[in-house]
Amino acid sequence: MRNFTTVDDIGDLHNAVKQALEVKQNRFAYQNLGRNRTLLMIFFNSSLRTRLSTQKAAMNLGMNTIVLDVNQGAWKLETERGVIMDGDKPEHLLEAIPVMGCYCDVIGVRAFAGFTSKDDDYSEKIINQFIKYSGRPVFSMEAATRHPLQSFADLITIEEYKTVQRPKVVLTWAPHPKALPQAVPNSFAEWMNRTDYEFVIANPEGYDLAPQFVGNAKVYHNQDEALRGADFVYAKNWSAYQDPNYGKVISTDRNWTITTEKMALTNNAYFMHCLPVRRNMIVSDDVIESERSLVIPEAANREISAQVVLMRILQSL
C-alpha cells in the first residue's frame, strides 16, 4: 500500500480487521519493520488522539517521528498557485512539500476542510499536493472529506463488540454550536457501506451528506425512527453539505441530542463518538458515562488502526 486516504486503499476489510486484532495482541512484534525509518506528521489543524495514537503506532514499529505543527513555529504556507505572495505567507506549499519529503520516509497529513470552496475541499487539494509532490508515501490523519484512520478504528471496535453477525449501525447527526466538517461522517458512512451491516443515517432536513458517501444507506429525517432496534449508535455533528448552505450551521435542535431516552429506543445499543465531544449537546453525561459507551475503547483502537496502516506502507517501501 503506497498511500492511505480512503477505504479503497485498505483492501479487503475482513483481512484488515484480522490483521488489526493480531497486532493488538502483540503490538511490538514488528519493531524491525520501521528501524531507521522516519515518519513526518504534519498538522494544519489541532489534534489529540490522532497525534498521540499515530506517534505511538510509529514507535511500536521502531520508527523515528517528527511532528510539525504548521501553525506554530513554521512559516505560514501559501497553498494557491498563481498568487502574488506579498502577504503574510512567505513560503509556498509547492516548495515546502518536496523539502519535507527530503527528511522522512513516510508522511502523515492532517488538513481539515476550509469551507471557503466546496470544490477545493472535495477535491482534497492539500493532501493530494503532498501525494503529488513529496515523493513519499502519504496517509491521511484527517483530510477535508474523510478521516480513514478513525473509521478503521470504528470498524475494529464494532467487530470487537458486536453480538450478532449483522448488527444495525446508526450514524446520527447531533447538534453543535460550530460548523464542523463532514469528514468523520463521510468516512464512517463509506466504511460502513463496505460491510454487510444494516447501516442507516439519521439527520435533519438540509443535512444530507454527499450522495457518494451516503451510498446504499437508508436516510431518516426522524431520529427516533432510525434508532429503533439499533445495536450501535454513532453520534456526530456535521455542517450542511448542500449549496447554498455548504459549511454552515442551519440547526442546533437539541431534540437530536443522544440521551438515555433516545438510547432506550435501541436494542441496548453501544454508544460511539470519535471525540472530542460536546457533552449535553451531542450526548448527555449519563449516556457517555454509561457502561454501553465505547468512546474510550474506540479511541484506544486508533493506535491499532494507525499501526496496521503504517505496517502496510512500510512493507511497500
Secondary structure per residue as TSV (DSSP state, phi and psi in degrees):
chain	resnum	aa	ss	phi	psi
A	1	M	-	360.0	120.8
A	2	R	-	-85.4	-51.1
A	3	N	-	-127.3	158.8
A	4	F	B	-137.8	104.4
A	5	T	S	-132.6	-19.3
A	6	T	S	-140.4	171.8
A	7	V	H	-61.7	-27.0
A	8	D	H	-60.8	-30.8
A	9	D	H	-73.1	-25.6
A	10	I	H	-81.7	-18.7
A	11	G	-	79.1	-146.8
A	12	D	-	-61.0	123.1
A	13	L	H	-70.2	-34.1
A	14	H	H	-60.6	-45.0
A	15	N	H	-66.8	-37.2
A	16	A	H	-65.1	-43.5
A	17	V	H	-67.0	-40.8
A	18	K	H	-58.4	-44.9
A	19	Q	H	-64.1	-40.5
A	20	A	H	-60.8	-43.6
A	21	L	H	-68.6	-32.1
A	22	E	H	-68.1	-43.0
A	23	V	H	-60.7	-39.2
A	24	K	H	-62.9	-29.6
A	25	Q	H	-73.7	-28.9
A	26	N	-	-153.6	84.1
A	27	R	T	-77.5	-4.4
A	28	F	T	-108.1	15.2
A	29	A	T	-77.6	-12.4
A	30	Y	T	-122.1	35.5
A	31	Q	G	-64.4	-28.4
A	32	N	G	-69.5	-21.8
A	33	L	G	-62.7	-36.5
A	34	G	G	-104.1	4.7
A	35	R	T	-59.9	132.8
A	36	N	T	63.1	17.9
A	37	R	-	-107.0	149.0
A	38	T	E	-122.4	130.7
A	39	L	E	-100.6	127.8
A	40	L	E	-106.6	121.1
A	41	M	E	-107.7	119.4
A	42	I	E	-113.1	123.7
A	43	F	E	-116.3	114.5
A	44	F	S	-89.4	-12.2
A	45	N	S	-138.2	164.8
A	46	S	-	-64.6	157.6
A	47	S	-	-160.9	146.1
A	48	L	S	-125.4	-68.6
A	49	R	H	-62.9	-44.0
A	50	T	H	-63.3	-44.2
A	51	R	H	-65.1	-49.9
A	52	L	H	-67.8	-45.1
A	53	S	H	-68.2	-40.3
A	54	T	H	-70.7	-39.6
A	55	Q	H	-65.7	-40.3
A	56	K	H	-64.2	-41.6
A	57	A	H	-60.3	-42.9
A	58	A	H	-64.5	-40.5
A	59	M	H	-64.3	-38.0
A	60	N	H	-57.9	-30.1
A	61	L	T	-94.3	6.1
A	62	G	T	81.0	14.9
A	63	M	-	-83.0	151.9
A	64	N	E	-80.9	149.0
A	65	T	E	-129.9	139.1
A	66	I	E	-123.3	131.2
A	67	V	E	-115.5	125.1
A	68	L	E	-119.5	116.4
A	69	D	E	-94.3	108.5
A	70	V	T	-61.1	-27.8
A	71	N	T	-89.0	-4.0
A	72	Q	S	-137.9	111.4
A	73	G	S	88.8	-0.4
A	74	A	S	-118.6	161.2
A	75	W	-	-64.3	144.2
A	76	K	-	-66.5	136.1
A	77	L	E	-106.7	130.1
A	78	E	E	-82.5	136.6
A	79	T	-	-113.7	-10.9
A	80	E	-	-95.4	137.4
A	81	R	T	-79.9	150.0
A	82	G	T	82.0	0.2
A	83	V	-	-83.6	150.6
A	84	I	-	-83.3	115.6
A	85	M	-	-85.1	69.9
A	86	D	-	-111.0	18.3
A	87	G	S	-105.6	-142.7
A	88	D	S	-94.9	11.7
A	89	K	-	-113.5	100.8
A	90	P	-	-85.0	-9.5
A	91	E	E	-129.2	141.9
A	92	H	E	-96.2	143.8
A	93	L	H	-58.5	-29.4
A	94	L	H	-71.0	-22.4
A	95	E	H	-90.7	-37.7
A	96	A	H	-63.7	-40.1
A	97	I	H	-62.1	-53.0
A	98	P	H	-64.9	-30.0
A	99	V	H	-63.7	-45.2
A	100	M	H	-57.5	-40.5
A	101	G	H	-62.3	-24.0
A	102	C	H	-67.4	-21.6
A	103	Y	T	-106.3	8.4
A	104	C	-	-154.1	174.4
A	105	D	S	-108.6	-28.4
A	106	V	E	-139.5	143.9
A	107	I	E	-123.9	129.7
A	108	G	E	-107.2	135.9
A	109	V	E	-126.1	133.8
A	110	R	E	-121.6	113.7
A	111	A	-	-149.1	109.3
A	112	F	-	-75.4	168.1
A	113	A	-	-61.8	142.0
A	114	G	-	-92.4	-18.7
A	115	F	S	65.3	10.5
A	116	T	S	-91.9	-24.7
A	117	S	-	-148.9	116.0
A	118	K	H	-60.9	-38.5
A	119	D	H	-61.3	-45.1
A	120	D	H	-63.2	-44.3
A	121	D	H	-63.2	-49.3
A	122	Y	H	-81.4	-5.2
A	123	S	T	-93.4	-0.4
A	124	E	T	51.8	55.9
A	125	K	H	-58.5	-42.8
A	126	I	H	-71.9	-56.9
A	127	I	H	-65.7	-31.4
A	128	N	H	-69.3	-27.6
A	129	Q	H	-68.3	-36.2
A	130	F	H	-65.8	-41.7
A	131	I	H	-63.2	-39.0
A	132	K	H	-75.9	-38.6
A	133	Y	H	-111.5	-11.3
A	134	S	S	-81.0	-27.0
A	135	G	-	74.6	10.3
A	136	R	S	-126.7	156.6
A	137	P	-	-60.5	141.3
A	138	V	E	-128.9	137.5
A	139	F	E	-130.5	151.9
A	140	S	E	-85.0	128.0
A	141	M	S	-104.4	21.0
A	142	E	S	117.4	121.6
A	143	A	-	-113.8	-167.1
A	144	A	S	-65.8	-34.8
A	145	T	S	-119.8	-8.4
A	146	R	-	-146.0	155.6
A	147	H	-	-135.8	74.8
A	148	P	H	-67.9	-30.5
A	149	L	H	-62.8	-38.8
A	150	Q	H	-66.5	-45.6
A	151	S	H	-65.2	-37.2
A	152	F	H	-63.1	-44.5
A	153	A	H	-63.0	-38.5
A	154	D	H	-61.0	-44.4
A	155	L	H	-62.9	-44.7
A	156	I	H	-56.9	-44.0
A	157	T	H	-63.8	-45.2
A	158	I	H	-61.6	-42.2
A	159	E	H	-63.7	-33.2
A	160	E	H	-72.7	-32.7
A	161	Y	H	-107.0	-8.8
A	162	K	-	-67.5	146.5
A	163	T	S	-115.8	-5.3
A	164	V	S	-128.6	155.8
A	165	Q	S	-64.2	-37.1
A	166	R	S	-124.6	79.3
A	167	P	-	-69.9	157.2
A	168	K	E	-90.7	121.3
A	169	V	E	-115.3	124.8
A	170	V	E	-114.2	122.3
A	171	L	E	-96.0	117.1
A	172	T	E	-122.0	134.3
A	173	W	E	-64.2	146.8
A	174	A	-	-142.2	156.2
A	175	P	-	-71.7	154.5
A	176	H	-	-156.5	145.1
A	177	P	S	-76.7	-15.6
A	178	K	S	-120.0	161.8
A	179	A	-	-79.0	118.3
A	180	L	-	-109.3	152.4
A	181	P	-	-65.1	164.8
A	182	Q	S	-90.2	5.7
A	183	A	H	-57.9	-50.4
A	184	V	H	-65.7	-50.8
A	185	P	H	-64.0	-38.8
A	186	N	H	-55.4	-51.0
A	187	S	H	-66.8	-43.9
A	188	F	H	-59.0	-44.6
A	189	A	H	-62.9	-41.1
A	190	E	H	-61.6	-42.3
A	191	W	H	-73.0	-41.4
A	192	M	H	-64.3	-34.0
A	193	N	T	-68.3	-14.7
A	194	R	T	-89.7	-5.1
A	195	T	S	-96.7	179.0
A	196	D	S	-100.8	16.0
A	197	Y	S	-65.9	158.9
A	198	E	E	-82.5	108.8
A	199	F	E	-116.7	127.0
A	200	V	E	-132.4	156.9
A	201	I	E	-122.6	136.5
A	202	A	E	-122.9	127.0
A	203	N	-	-157.4	155.8
A	204	P	-	-66.1	162.6
A	205	E	T	-55.4	137.2
A	206	G	T	92.5	-4.7
A	207	Y	-	-115.4	16.9
A	208	D	-	-60.4	138.2
A	209	L	-	-74.6	169.0
A	210	A	-	-59.7	138.9
A	211	P	H	-54.2	-34.6
A	212	Q	H	-66.6	-21.5
A	213	F	H	-94.6	-34.1
A	214	V	H	-59.7	-41.8
A	215	G	T	57.2	-129.5
A	216	N	T	-92.5	5.2
A	217	A	-	-66.2	143.6
A	218	K	E	-81.8	131.9
A	219	V	E	-105.5	126.8
A	220	Y	E	-110.0	140.8
A	221	H	S	-103.2	7.3
A	222	N	-	-118.6	108.0
A	223	Q	H	-62.8	-42.8
A	224	D	H	-58.7	-42.5
A	225	E	H	-63.0	-41.1
A	226	A	H	-66.5	-35.9
A	227	L	H	-74.6	-20.3
A	228	R	T	-61.9	123.5
A	229	G	T	80.8	7.2
A	230	A	-	-69.2	144.0
A	231	D	S	-99.1	-27.2
A	232	F	E	-138.0	134.9
A	233	V	E	-119.9	115.1
A	234	Y	E	-107.6	106.8
A	235	A	E	-95.4	138.0
A	236	K	E	-163.0	137.0
A	237	N	-	-85.3	150.5
A	238	W	-	-150.2	152.8
A	239	S	-	-81.3	170.7
A	240	A	-	-65.9	142.0
A	241	Y	-	-96.5	-38.9
A	242	Q	S	-71.3	141.9
A	243	D	T	-71.0	148.4
A	244	P	T	-92.1	14.8
A	245	N	S	-101.4	15.7
A	246	Y	T	-53.6	128.5
A	247	G	T	76.7	13.3
A	248	K	-	-111.1	156.3
A	249	V	-	-89.7	117.5
A	250	I	-	-114.1	-1.9
A	251	S	-	-158.0	142.5
A	252	T	-	-128.7	38.5
A	253	D	-	-63.6	110.5
A	254	R	G	-71.2	-8.0
A	255	N	G	-67.5	-12.4
A	256	W	G	-94.5	-1.4
A	257	T	S	-63.8	138.4
A	258	I	B	-81.8	117.0
A	259	T	-	-122.2	175.2
A	260	T	H	-58.6	-38.1
A	261	E	H	-64.3	-39.7
A	262	K	H	-66.8	-42.7
A	263	M	H	-67.9	-23.8
A	264	A	T	-67.1	-17.4
A	265	L	T	-77.1	-15.3
A	266	T	S	-90.5	179.5
A	267	N	S	-89.0	59.5
A	268	N	S	51.4	49.9
A	269	A	-	-69.4	155.6
A	270	Y	E	-81.7	145.4
A	271	F	E	-100.7	136.9
A	272	M	E	-132.3	147.8
A	273	H	-	-161.2	147.0
A	274	C	-	-76.5	-19.8
A	275	L	S	65.8	148.8
A	276	P	-	-71.8	155.5
A	277	V	-	-126.8	139.1
A	278	R	-	-85.4	103.4
A	279	R	B	-63.6	140.7
A	280	N	T	64.8	13.1
A	281	M	T	-115.0	-61.2
A	282	I	T	-74.6	-47.6
A	283	V	B	-148.8	146.2
A	284	S	-	-76.2	157.8
A	285	D	H	-55.0	-44.6
A	286	D	H	-67.5	-30.6
A	287	V	H	-74.0	-47.7
A	288	I	H	-70.1	-23.1
A	289	E	T	-94.5	0.2
A	290	S	S	-76.2	166.4
A	291	E	T	-70.4	-11.5
A	292	R	T	-95.0	5.9
A	293	S	B	-85.4	129.9
A	294	L	-	-109.6	14.7
A	295	V	H	-63.1	-32.6
A	296	I	H	-78.7	-49.3
A	297	P	H	-56.5	-37.3
A	298	E	H	-61.4	-45.9
A	299	A	H	-65.2	-39.2
A	300	A	H	-61.5	-34.8
A	301	N	H	-72.1	-8.7
A	302	R	H	-62.6	-35.9
A	303	E	H	-61.0	-41.1
A	304	I	H	-71.1	-44.7
A	305	S	H	-61.9	-41.7
A	306	A	H	-65.0	-37.9
A	307	Q	H	-68.1	-40.2
A	308	V	H	-62.6	-43.9
A	309	V	H	-61.9	-46.6
A	310	L	H	-63.5	-39.8
A	311	M	H	-58.8	-46.0
A	312	R	H	-67.0	-36.6
A	313	I	H	-68.3	-45.1
A	314	L	H	-61.8	-37.8
A	315	Q	H	-67.7	-17.5
A	316	S	H	-90.9	-9.0
A	317	L	-	-75.3	360.0
